[in-house]
Amino acid sequence: MKKLSITTVESKATLAESLIEDHMKSMHHPDKSVDENILSEKFVNIDWCCERSPLVGTVEISFSAGSNGGTRHVSLPVKTSFWVICTKEKEKNYKLTWSYSLS
């Protein structure tokens, strides 16, 4: 089996942050709160919500195919889901704060 040297890996799959934030703004999210006895009065309440978002795209991999093979490229399809966490800022708009892949 030939050994290949990977030279670059580039993701062409991105979350549509602005679309997710617009979606969060348009939905009614029940207030999530923490018992006031648990937190000090010095803390500020943070409104947040969480949803699942699909992600479809590609990952581009470039590799060296040996001394005389030159550089080659392969494109791999990606289809997964992400949990996205949005927090509400002072202006009352949700902003994507954190996300992670479910795959």
Contacts in CASP RR format, 6 or more apart in sequence:
PFRMAT RR
TARGET T0000
AUTHOR 0000-0000-0000
METHOD contacts of the structure
MODEL  1
MKKLSITTVESKATLAESLIEDHMKSMHHPDKSVDENILSEKFVNIDWCC
ERSPLVGTVEISFSAGSNGGTRHVSLPVKTSFWVICTKEKEKNYKLTWSY
SLS
2 65 0 8 1.000
2 66 0 8 1.000
4 63 0 8 1.000
4 64 0 8 1.000
4 65 0 8 1.000
4 66 0 8 1.000
5 63 0 8 1.000
5 64 0 8 1.000
5 66 0 8 1.000
6 61 0 8 1.000
6 62 0 8 1.000
6 63 0 8 1.000
7 62 0 8 1.000
7 63 0 8 1.000
7 64 0 8 1.000
7 71 0 8 1.000
8 60 0 8 1.000
8 61 0 8 1.000
8 62 0 8 1.000
9 59 0 8 1.000
9 60 0 8 1.000
9 61 0 8 1.000
9 62 0 8 1.000
10 59 0 8 1.000
10 60 0 8 1.000
11 59 0 8 1.000
11 60 0 8 1.000
11 78 0 8 1.000
12 57 0 8 1.000
12 58 0 8 1.000
12 59 0 8 1.000
12 60 0 8 1.000
12 75 0 8 1.000
13 55 0 8 1.000
13 56 0 8 1.000
13 57 0 8 1.000
13 58 0 8 1.000
13 59 0 8 1.000
13 78 0 8 1.000
14 55 0 8 1.000
15 53 0 8 1.000
15 55 0 8 1.000
15 82 0 8 1.000
15 84 0 8 1.000
15 96 0 8 1.000
15 99 0 8 1.000
17 96 0 8 1.000
20 51 0 8 1.000
20 53 0 8 1.000
20 84 0 8 1.000
20 86 0 8 1.000
20 96 0 8 1.000
21 86 0 8 1.000
21 93 0 8 1.000
21 94 0 8 1.000
21 95 0 8 1.000
21 96 0 8 1.000
23 51 0 8 1.000
24 49 0 8 1.000
24 51 0 8 1.000
24 86 0 8 1.000
24 94 0 8 1.000
25 93 0 8 1.000
25 94 0 8 1.000
27 49 0 8 1.000
29 47 0 8 1.000
29 49 0 8 1.000
31 47 0 8 1.000
32 47 0 8 1.000
32 48 0 8 1.000
32 49 0 8 1.000
33 45 0 8 1.000
34 45 0 8 1.000
46 87 0 8 1.000
46 88 0 8 1.000
47 87 0 8 1.000
47 88 0 8 1.000
48 85 0 8 1.000
48 86 0 8 1.000
48 87 0 8 1.000
48 88 0 8 1.000
48 97 0 8 1.000
49 85 0 8 1.000
49 86 0 8 1.000
49 94 0 8 1.000
50 83 0 8 1.000
50 84 0 8 1.000
50 85 0 8 1.000
50 86 0 8 1.000
51 83 0 8 1.000
51 84 0 8 1.000
51 86 0 8 1.000
52 81 0 8 1.000
52 82 0 8 1.000
52 83 0 8 1.000
52 84 0 8 1.000
52 102 0 8 1.000
53 81 0 8 1.000
53 82 0 8 1.000
53 83 0 8 1.000
53 84 0 8 1.000
53 99 0 8 1.000
54 79 0 8 1.000
54 80 0 8 1.000
54 81 0 8 1.000
54 82 0 8 1.000
55 78 0 8 1.000
55 79 0 8 1.000
55 80 0 8 1.000
55 81 0 8 1.000
55 82 0 8 1.000
55 101 0 8 1.000
56 77 0 8 1.000
56 78 0 8 1.000
56 79 0 8 1.000
57 77 0 8 1.000
57 78 0 8 1.000
57 79 0 8 1.000
58 75 0 8 1.000
58 76 0 8 1.000
58 77 0 8 1.000
58 78 0 8 1.000
59 75 0 8 1.000
59 76 0 8 1.000
59 78 0 8 1.000
60 73 0 8 1.000
60 74 0 8 1.000
60 75 0 8 1.000
61 73 0 8 1.000
61 74 0 8 1.000
61 75 0 8 1.000
61 76 0 8 1.000
62 71 0 8 1.000
62 72 0 8 1.000
62 73 0 8 1.000
63 71 0 8 1.000
63 72 0 8 1.000
63 73 0 8 1.000
63 74 0 8 1.000
64 70 0 8 1.000
64 71 0 8 1.000
64 72 0 8 1.000
65 71 0 8 1.000
65 72 0 8 1.000
80 101 0 8 1.000
80 102 0 8 1.000
80 103 0 8 1.000
81 101 0 8 1.000
81 102 0 8 1.000
81 103 0 8 1.000
82 99 0 8 1.000
82 100 0 8 1.000
82 101 0 8 1.000
82 102 0 8 1.000
83 99 0 8 1.000
83 100 0 8 1.000
83 102 0 8 1.000
84 96 0 8 1.000
84 98 0 8 1.000
84 99 0 8 1.000
85 96 0 8 1.000
85 97 0 8 1.000
85 98 0 8 1.000
85 99 0 8 1.000
86 94 0 8 1.000
86 95 0 8 1.000
86 96 0 8 1.000
86 97 0 8 1.000
87 94 0 8 1.000
87 95 0 8 1.000
87 97 0 8 1.000
88 94 0 8 1.000
88 95 0 8 1.000
89 95 0 8 1.000
END
